[in-house]
């Protein structure tokens, strides 16, 4: 089992920045993909950014150039630096981890952290 705990959400004005953190309860060396997803009210959960064990990243088109995902093995954590925030970025942000297993990968989610972008 892997527990994921997100932090760093809050209220920020448009154009501002936030840094989300996701701390895992155990080493993330055994975890393949880690990522951030978000869910706005009355919308489906969507991918924001992912990072592989080797450091390859993938971003949603809506956040490219504004958000940066990173992974710190010493801290067993993944981070999301969010700059130039827009009202449409308002959502609950969830951390996800995928650990290889057989016959199917183990998937873990955090409890979410609220990000509100408003003046």
C-alpha positions, 0 to 999 in steps of 0.5 A, spaced: 500 500 500 502 507 498 498 513 501 499 519 498 498 526 501 497 532 497 498 539 500 499 546 498 492 548 495 489 554 497 486 561 494 490 565 489 489 571 485 489 570 477 496 570 475 499 568 481 502 561 483 502 555 487 506 549 489 502 543 490 506 537 494 504 530 494 508 526 499 508 518 499 508 513 505 514 509 502 519 509 497 517 512 490 523 508 486 518 502 485 512 507 482 512 508 475 508 514 473 506 519 478 501 525 476 496 530 478 489 530 476 484 535 477 476 535 477 472 542 477 465 542 479 460 538 475 466 536 470 470 529 469 476 528 472 482 530 467 489 529 467 494 535 468 501 532 468 504 526 469 512 524 470 515 517 469 520 514 473 525 516 468 523 523 468 519 524 462 513 528 463 506 530 459 502 535 460 495 537 458 495 542 453 491 547 457 497 548 462 503 547 458 508 553 459 505 554 465 505 548 470 511 544 471 511 537 474 517 534 478 519 528 482 524 528 488 526 521 490 529 523 496 523 526 499 518 521 496 514 526 493 512 529 487 510 536 486 506 541 481 509 548 480 503 552 477 504 559 475 500 564 471 494 561 474 487 562 471 480 562 474 479 555 469 484 552 473 480 552 479 479 545 481 480 539 486 487 537 485 489 529 486 495 526 486 496 519 483 501 513 483 501 507 479 506 501 481 507 495 477 504 489 479 501 483 476 496 481 473 494 489 473 498 495 476 496 498 483 493 505 482 493 509 488 490 516 489 490 522 494 485 525 498 485 531 494 487 539 495 482 545 493 485 550 488 481 556 487 483 562 483 479 568 484 480 575 485 
